[in-house]
Amino acid sequence: MLVQEHVEEKTYHYVTTRDEFDEVVTYLNDFVNNSDNPKLALDVETYLLDALDGDSVPRPIKFNNWYQGMIKTIQIGLPPEIADIQFVIDVEKLGNPKYVGEQLKYSLEKSIIIGQNLKYEYQFMSVHMGIFLNRMRDCMLLSQVLMAGDKMRHGLAYLYARYMDPGTFITATGM
């Protein structure tokens, strides 16, 4: 089993085939169904095909109130106390974004989603995949509310510097 063999070796799995993806979906759905209050971390990488040179470039892709472009990858992580594993799902390599959305819809809509700048993920996933994140905990928005009126940045690097012990990253990653 793909998930089981990689949980013991590393904390992430790069998902590029339909069989791997279907196994991940089963794993996520089982996790959600067996949790009283499931939580998942979420991040989405998007890109727009540059018409001039044919290269895909990551950049904001909202034009005229429409989210153009593609979802390149979806990263989903489980709480480390449950299973320290993250899935990097390569939507582009799987080749069928609608199928990916249909399969992830249940687990993402039933979970509390934790992430940074989730308003972007919400808007893009709802337009292109029909996924509506119902319960979100957005670190950026929470910081903006907590620091209401203060002139400060709320990006992930700034939040990390403000709230985390400088040695946390080194301890957690060894880097």
Phi, psi and omega in degrees: 000125184306310184296310183299316183293330183268340177300322183281335184268320183208169185262003178224159173220128179272114188259117184233351182241158181297319179298315177299315181299314180299324177293319178296317179300316178300316179299313180295316180297320176297317178301312181296315182294334183257012180242138177291323184217072187295141177234136176226141172272144184220140171213143181233132174252131182239163177208163177232130178289121181285119184294336184282316185238359176079002179276146173271133183230132176286128176190163176303139187234030177262118177231131179051045179060028177228136181271097180269167178098201188224158168271121179279304180221154171237125178253127179232129179237145175266157176300135183301331179288343177269302179198115182284078182218141175233143177249127173255105185263115181274093184298321180298315181290329177291333169081000181217083183302325180296318178297315179302314179298315180300320183285326181274344185309310184301306186293323180286322181284338180268352185254159165282125183258127181245134180183187181246128180058047183293342178301326178292312179301316180301309183298314184291315182291327179291320181289313189264341184234354181071022179261126179244108181286110188275327184230101184244148171235096185264114182303321181294312180293322177298319178296318179297322178290314180299324184255027185312127178091340179280140179274092178209163180272156183232017176292164185301318180297321180290320178294320178300312181296325183283322191247344185254147172294134184305333181276353184301313182297315180298315180297317184286325187250340185077010182251000000 
